[in-house]
Amino acid sequence: MEPVLRQAVALAHQNLEARTAQYLARLGQKVSCRRGCFACCYAWVVVGLAEAAYLREHLEAHLPDALARVEAEGPNRLRRIAQHKHRADFPTTYFLEAHPCPLLTSEGACAVHPHRPLACRGVLTNLEARYCAPG
């Protein structure tokens, strides 16, 4: 991955984190998300090419087993999106089917948390974890 592209993705991640922190501070809210709380890891996540390359670079260097899981799951997800992308209820249906992200570890943690995509960074709650569970 080109250094300038890697830097742009990292900067986008930092900017979202900073804006989210400012927003929550302004509201006086605290996020209840934590390790072991992973219902959001069953959602359909769309990742842009730059973030995908950024994530792949990290996986190749540090988590080859996780990369293998992503590559094995990829064709299944592409097939699903090709078949159902025009259904308005597809993201909800997918979530309720409870397909875990291939980067979710057996301990209930994100294997790439510091490198997770913007789509994942934007999912936060101040509710109890039970409210996030599929269904």
N, C-alpha and C positions, 0 to 999 in steps of 0.2 A: 504494500500500500504506500502511496506517495506520502511523504512526511507532511505536506501541506494539507492533504485530505485527512490524515490521522489527527492533525492538530485541530482542524475544523470540527470534527466529530467530538473530540474531547472538549473543545470550547462550548459546543452546543450543550453537551451534558452538564458542564459546569454552570452555564447560564441558566438552564432550567432549574438546577438544584438551588442556585442563589435566588432566583425569582420565587420559587416555591417557598423557600425559607422566609423570605420577606413577606409574602402573602400570608402565611400561617402566623407569623409574628404579629402582623397588623390585626389579624382577627383574634389573636390570643388563643390559637388552637395548637394542639399537639397531635401528632400522628400516632396512631396506635399500632401501626404496622411494625412487625419485628420478626426475627428469625423464628421459624416454626409456624408462622402465620402466612399461608401461601395459597389461599383460595384464588387470588388474582392470577396465579400461575396456570390456571386452567382456561384463561381467556384466549381468544384468537388474537395474536399479535402480528402486526404488519411492520416489517423492518425495511427501511430504504437500503439501496445498494451500498452507500458509503458506510452506514452503520453495520451492515452485514460484513463488509470487508474488514472493518475495524474489529468486530467481534471474532471473525474467523482468524485474524492475525493473532489475537490473544489466545484463542483456543488451540491453534497449531503450536504455539510456543509453550503453553502451560497446562492445557487440559485436553490431550489427544483423545481420551476416552469420551469426554463430553462432545467433542467434535464428531466422533464416530456416531454417537446417538443422534446428533442433529442431522448428519448426512443420511442416516438410515430413515429418519422420520420425514425428511424433506419431500421425497416423492409422494408419500401418503398425503401430506398437506397440500401439495400442488394439485393432486388429483381431486381432493375435496373442494378446493377453491375453484377449480375449473368446472366442476359439476354444480356448485351451489352459490357462486358469487353473485348471482342476480336475485337471490332470495333475501328479502329484507330482514328476515329473522335468523339468517345464518350465524352471525356472531353469538346470538343468544342461545341458539340450538347447540352450537359447538361447546359453549361454556357449560351448559346443562349436561352434556354428554360426559363431562369431566375427564378430558384428555389432558394429562399434565404436560407442561413444557418439558422438552427433552433436556433442559438445563437445570431442572429441579432435582436436587439431590435427595437421597433416601432419608436424610436428616431434616428435610423440609426447608432447605435453604437454596438460594440461587447460586449456582456454581460460578456465575460471572457477575455477581452483584455490583462491583465497582465499574463494570463495563457494560451493564445492561442497557438496552435500547431506550430511547426517549419514550416510547409507548409504555414501557414498564415503569419508568420513573414518574410518569404522570398519574399513576394509579395509587391513590392514597386514601386513607379513611381515618376518622377519629372514633369509629364505632368499635364494638367488640368483634373479634375475629369471626364469631359464629354468624354475624350478619353478612359476611362476605362469601360464605360457602355456597357452592352451586345448589340451586333449588330454593 
